[in-house]
Amino acid sequence: MTGAPVPKTAMVMAAGLGKRMRPLTATRPKPLVEVAGGALIDHVLARLAAAGVERAVVNVHYLADALEAHLKRHNHGLDIAISDERAKLLETGGGLIKALPLIDADPFIQVNSDNFWVDGPIDTFDLLAQRWNDATMDALLLLVPLARANCHGGKGDFHMDAGGLISRRKVGRIAPFVWTGVQMLSQRLIADPPADAFSTNVFWDRAIAAGRCYGVVHQGLWFDVGSPPAIAKTEAMLADA
């Protein structure tokens, strides 16, 4: 199958400790830090709802009560399901494994709650759905060129060939694309966990080795809002856009 509807269910990663965002995260979880007039997670949930997503599975750990209370007041018309990691932070891969029984779509969307983007000519989730090919893909990552990765200080994450197949950046080198924190995943990839807590990198590496990990380029604006100084930079750039 080439192309698919936008999945009705998304997994929103919101359990992290937000250490780079201190001191703002001393009293609130990172998804509740405000950028451009709203909490980071509200921007994500609003975009999901606008794309036709109906259910958001949100994992919680750090200051979980505050985040749950916020989600009860601000669900953006979505059915919110909580994947509770209060007992142990499971990292991104372990969080997906724990949440999988709550995810009733295949493929499904996964979004980090701590990034900020502006759509280009096409809605981000429509872009992923249109590009999805279930016969050849287990993961489809939304990538942005390193040169357009605003407020990002890294060396890039991936290379991508003409067909969209991606590979890792080599140690000591620069790669032309950065992962935005948005992707579509097949449930068949979320299996055989190596531990309780582990990174999504395990799943990506499996998909890359099998030739089933692809990328698509984001045509809008994207901001790595990972620290307090990045908030002011992001808001200034948005004001000039």
C-alpha positions as CSV (number, residue, x, y, z in Angstrom):
1,M,0.0,0.0,0.0
2,T,1.4,3.4,-1.0
3,G,-0.2,6.3,0.9
4,A,-2.5,5.9,3.9
5,P,-5.0,8.0,5.8
6,V,-3.6,10.0,8.7
7,P,-3.7,7.5,11.7
8,K,-6.4,8.2,14.2
9,T,-4.1,7.5,17.1
10,A,-0.8,9.2,18.1
11,M,1.7,8.5,20.8
12,V,3.0,11.7,22.5
13,M,6.2,11.4,24.4
14,A,5.9,13.6,27.6
15,A,7.7,11.7,30.3
16,G,11.2,13.1,30.2
17,L,12.9,15.0,33.0
18,G,13.6,18.2,31.0
19,K,17.1,18.7,32.5
20,R,18.2,21.0,29.7
21,M,15.2,23.2,30.3
22,R,16.1,24.0,33.9
23,P,15.3,26.1,35.9
24,L,12.0,26.3,34.1
25,T,11.4,22.6,34.7
26,A,12.0,22.9,38.5
27,T,8.3,23.4,39.0
28,R,6.7,22.1,35.9
29,P,7.2,19.2,33.4
30,K,8.9,20.3,30.2
31,P,5.7,19.8,28.0
32,L,4.1,22.5,30.0
33,V,6.8,25.1,29.3
34,E,5.3,27.9,27.3
35,V,6.5,28.9,23.8
36,A,4.8,31.2,21.4
37,G,1.7,31.7,23.6
38,G,1.0,28.1,24.6
39,A,2.4,25.1,26.4
40,L,4.6,22.9,24.2
41,I,2.3,20.0,24.5
42,D,-0.7,22.1,23.5
43,H,0.9,23.1,20.2
44,V,1.4,19.4,19.5
45,L,-2.1,18.3,20.5
46,A,-3.7,21.1,18.5
47,R,-1.8,20.0,15.3
48,L,-2.8,16.4,15.9
49,A,-6.5,17.4,16.2
50,A,-6.4,19.6,13.2
51,A,-5.0,16.7,11.1
52,G,-7.9,14.4,12.1
53,V,-6.2,12.4,14.9
54,E,-8.8,11.4,17.5
55,R,-6.8,9.7,20.2
56,A,-3.5,10.7,21.9
57,V,-1.7,8.3,24.2
58,V,0.6,10.4,26.5
59,N,3.2,8.9,28.7
60,V,3.9,10.6,32.0
61,H,6.6,10.4,34.7
62,Y,8.2,13.7,35.9
63,L,5.6,15.9,37.7
64,A,3.0,13.6,36.2
65,D,0.1,14.9,38.3
66,A,0.5,18.4,36.9
67,L,0.6,17.1,33.4
68,E,-2.4,14.9,33.8
69,A,-4.4,17.8,35.4
70,H,-3.5,20.0,32.4
71,L,-4.5,17.4,29.9
72,K,-7.9,17.1,31.6
73,R,-8.5,20.8,31.1
74,H,-6.9,21.0,27.6
75,N,-7.6,17.9,25.6
76,H,-8.1,19.8,22.3
77,G,-11.1,17.5,21.5
78,L,-8.9,14.4,21.6
79,D,-9.5,11.2,23.6
80,I,-6.5,11.3,25.9
81,A,-5.1,8.0,27.3
82,I,-2.3,8.1,29.9
83,S,0.6,5.6,29.8
84,D,1.8,5.8,33.4
85,E,5.5,5.6,33.9
86,R,5.5,7.1,37.4
87,A,7.2,4.0,38.8
88,K,10.1,4.0,36.4
89,L,11.1,6.2,33.5
90,L,11.4,3.8,30.5
91,E,13.0,6.1,27.9
92,T,11.6,6.4,24.4
93,G,11.7,2.8,23.3
94,G,10.5,1.4,26.6
95,G,7.8,4.0,26.7
96,L,6.5,2.8,23.3
97,I,6.5,-0.8,24.5
98,K,4.5,0.1,27.6
99,A,2.0,2.2,25.7
100,L,1.5,-0.2,22.8
101,P,-1.6,-1.8,24.2
102,L,-3.2,1.6,24.3
103,I,-2.3,2.4,20.6
104,D,-5.2,1.2,18.4
105,A,-3.8,2.3,15.0
106,D,-1.2,0.6,12.8
107,P,0.8,2.4,11.6
108,F,0.6,5.2,14.2
109,I,2.1,8.6,14.7
110,Q,4.7,9.3,17.4
111,V,5.5,12.9,18.4
112,N,7.8,14.3,21.0
113,S,6.0,16.9,23.1
114,D,9.0,19.2,23.3
115,N,9.5,20.4,19.8
116,F,7.9,23.2,17.8
117,W,7.2,23.4,14.1
118,V,5.2,25.4,11.5
119,D,3.7,23.4,8.6
120,G,4.9,24.1,5.1
121,P,2.6,23.8,2.0
122,I,1.1,20.5,3.4
123,D,0.1,19.5,6.9
124,T,2.9,17.5,8.5
125,F,0.8,14.5,9.3
126,D,-0.8,14.4,5.8
127,L,2.8,14.5,4.4
128,L,3.8,11.5,6.5
129,A,0.6,9.6,5.6
130,Q,0.9,10.3,1.9
131,R,4.5,9.1,1.9
132,W,3.8,5.9,3.9
133,N,4.3,2.6,2.1
134,D,3.4,-0.3,4.3
135,A,5.0,-2.8,2.0
136,T,8.5,-1.3,2.3
137,M,8.5,0.8,5.6
138,D,8.5,0.1,9.3
139,A,9.5,3.7,10.2
140,L,9.1,7.0,8.4
141,L,10.9,9.9,10.1
142,L,10.1,13.6,9.4
143,L,13.5,15.2,8.8
144,V,14.6,18.8,8.4
145,P,17.8,19.9,6.7
146,L,20.6,20.6,9.2
147,A,20.9,24.1,7.7
148,R,17.2,24.8,8.6
149,A,17.3,23.1,12.1
150,N,16.7,26.3,14.0
151,C,18.3,26.5,17.5
152,H,19.8,23.1,17.0
153,G,23.5,22.7,17.8
154,G,24.1,19.1,16.6
155,K,25.9,17.7,13.6
156,G,22.9,16.1,12.0
157,D,21.4,12.6,12.5
158,F,20.9,11.0,9.1
159,H,21.8,10.7,5.4
160,M,19.0,10.0,3.0
161,D,19.2,8.6,-0.6
162,A,17.0,9.6,-3.5
163,G,14.4,7.1,-2.6
164,G,14.1,8.3,1.0
165,L,16.0,5.4,2.6
166,I,18.0,6.7,5.5
167,S,21.3,5.8,7.2
168,R,23.2,7.0,10.3
169,R,25.6,9.8,10.5
170,K,29.2,8.5,10.7
171,V,31.2,9.3,13.8
172,G,33.2,12.5,13.4
173,R,31.2,13.5,10.3
174,I,28.3,15.8,9.6
175,A,25.0,14.5,8.3
176,P,22.6,16.7,6.3
177,F,19.3,15.9,8.1
178,V,18.0,16.2,11.6
179,W,15.1,14.2,13.0
180,T,12.3,16.6,14.0
181,G,10.7,14.4,16.8
182,V,7.8,13.4,14.5
183,Q,7.4,10.0,12.8
184,M,5.1,7.2,11.7
185,L,5.8,3.7,12.9
186,S,4.5,0.2,12.2
187,Q,3.5,-1.8,15.3
188,R,5.5,-4.7,13.9
189,L,8.6,-2.7,14.7
190,I,7.7,-2.2,18.4
191,A,8.7,-5.7,19.6
192,D,11.4,-7.7,21.3
193,P,12.6,-5.0,23.8
194,P,16.2,-5.4,24.9
195,A,15.4,-4.1,28.4
196,D,12.7,-2.2,30.4
197,A,14.2,1.1,29.6
198,F,15.9,1.8,26.3
199,S,16.0,4.2,23.4
200,T,13.9,4.2,20.2
201,N,17.3,4.0,18.5
202,V,17.1,0.2,18.9
203,F,14.0,0.1,16.7
204,W,15.5,2.5,14.2
205,D,18.7,0.4,13.9
206,R,16.6,-2.7,13.2
207,A,14.7,-0.9,10.5
208,I,17.8,0.6,9.0
209,A,19.5,-2.8,8.9
210,A,16.4,-4.3,7.2
211,G,16.3,-1.4,4.7
212,R,12.9,-0.4,6.0
213,C,13.6,3.0,7.7
214,Y,12.8,6.0,5.5
215,G,12.7,9.8,5.8
216,V,10.6,12.6,4.3
217,V,11.7,16.3,4.4
218,H,9.7,18.9,6.4
219,Q,9.0,21.9,4.2
220,G,8.1,24.3,6.9
221,L,9.9,25.8,10.0
222,W,11.2,23.7,12.8
223,F,12.7,24.7,16.1
224,D,14.7,22.7,18.7
225,V,13.2,24.2,21.8
226,G,15.5,22.4,24.3
227,S,16.7,25.1,26.6
228,P,15.5,28.4,28.0
229,P,17.6,30.5,25.6
230,A,16.0,28.6,22.6
231,I,12.6,29.9,23.7
232,A,13.4,33.5,23.1
233,K,15.3,32.7,19.8
234,T,12.3,30.7,18.6
235,E,9.8,33.4,19.4
236,A,11.9,36.1,17.8
237,M,12.2,34.1,14.6
238,L,8.5,33.4,14.5
239,A,7.8,37.1,14.9
240,D,10.0,37.8,11.9
241,A,8.6,35.0,9.8
